[in-house]
């Protein structure tokens, strides 16, 4: 793993932490699963299943390529959930780079807010020691 983007004074502590937690990851920062999250919804909430938005041929091709790449990389998986949100492709104005986004405004409006959705970083290493992989 390359630390060249990090100041040199931080290299030694980072390597120490990575060495201590080495059995939890494969050397690449791609997948480490520690915490399973469940999104809580309001009691009266019904599943939202939105249709995809219309887009041009270039947008559809970009969407297909991105989904295929994410499926092959195991970043996403096929699901038969009652909940579905459309994909939105967005062009960044300054760079003309296409972005792949999930439009989740409707499910977000029905979810219950969580003050601490992600475990605190400093308490995580004690939890990590019991697991072999987790996502970053």
LINZILIN-V506521 format. One record per pair of residues at least 12 apart in sequence whose ideal C-beta (glycine too) atoms are under 8 Angstrom apart, sorted by the first residue. I is the first residue (numbers start at 1). J is the second residue. D is the distance in Angstrom with one decimal. If there is no record, write none. Layout:
i:I j:J d:D
i:I j:J d:D
//
This chain:
i:1 j:18 d:7.1
i:1 j:27 d:6.4
i:1 j:28 d:7.3
i:1 j:29 d:7.3
i:3 j:15 d:7.6
i:17 j:125 d:7.5
i:20 j:125 d:7.8
i:21 j:125 d:6.6
i:21 j:128 d:5.9
i:21 j:129 d:7.4
i:23 j:132 d:6.9
i:24 j:128 d:5.5
i:24 j:129 d:7.6
i:24 j:131 d:6.3
i:24 j:132 d:5.9
i:24 j:133 d:6.6
i:24 j:134 d:7.1
i:25 j:133 d:6.8
i:26 j:133 d:7.7
i:29 j:136 d:5.0
i:30 j:73 d:7.9
i:30 j:136 d:7.3
i:31 j:74 d:7.3
i:31 j:133 d:5.5
i:31 j:134 d:7.3
i:31 j:135 d:5.4
i:31 j:136 d:7.7
i:32 j:128 d:7.5
i:32 j:131 d:7.5
i:32 j:133 d:4.9
i:32 j:134 d:3.1
i:32 j:135 d:6.1
i:32 j:136 d:6.0
i:33 j:131 d:6.9
i:33 j:133 d:5.1
i:33 j:134 d:4.2
i:33 j:135 d:5.6
i:34 j:119 d:7.7
i:34 j:124 d:7.1
i:34 j:127 d:5.7
i:34 j:128 d:5.7
i:34 j:131 d:4.9
i:34 j:134 d:3.7
i:35 j:118 d:7.9
i:35 j:119 d:5.9
i:35 j:127 d:7.5
i:35 j:134 d:7.1
i:37 j:117 d:7.2
i:39 j:107 d:7.8
i:39 j:111 d:5.4
i:40 j:111 d:6.8
i:40 j:112 d:4.4
i:40 j:114 d:7.4
i:41 j:107 d:7.9
i:41 j:110 d:5.2
i:41 j:111 d:5.4
i:41 j:112 d:6.5
i:42 j:110 d:5.6
i:42 j:111 d:7.5
i:42 j:112 d:6.3
i:45 j:110 d:4.1
i:45 j:111 d:8.0
i:47 j:81 d:7.9
i:47 j:82 d:3.6
i:47 j:83 d:5.1
i:48 j:83 d:6.1
i:48 j:84 d:7.4
i:48 j:85 d:7.3
i:48 j:106 d:4.5
i:48 j:107 d:5.5
i:48 j:110 d:6.9
i:49 j:82 d:6.7
i:49 j:83 d:6.8
i:49 j:84 d:4.5
i:50 j:84 d:6.3
i:50 j:85 d:5.7
i:50 j:86 d:5.1
i:50 j:103 d:7.3
i:50 j:106 d:6.3
i:51 j:86 d:6.6
i:52 j:86 d:4.5
i:52 j:87 d:6.4
i:53 j:86 d:5.3
i:53 j:87 d:8.0
i:53 j:88 d:6.3
i:53 j:103 d:7.6
i:55 j:89 d:6.2
i:59 j:89 d:4.5
i:59 j:98 d:7.7
i:62 j:89 d:5.6
i:62 j:98 d:5.2
i:62 j:100 d:7.2
i:63 j:87 d:5.6
i:63 j:89 d:6.0
i:63 j:100 d:6.9
i:66 j:100 d:4.6
i:67 j:87 d:7.8
i:83 j:107 d:6.0
i:85 j:102 d:5.3
i:85 j:103 d:5.5
i:85 j:104 d:4.7
i:85 j:106 d:7.0
i:85 j:107 d:6.1
i:86 j:102 d:7.7
i:86 j:103 d:5.1
i:87 j:100 d:6.6
i:87 j:101 d:7.1
i:87 j:102 d:6.1
i:87 j:103 d:7.3
i:88 j:101 d:4.7
i:88 j:102 d:7.5
i:88 j:103 d:4.7
i:89 j:101 d:7.5
//
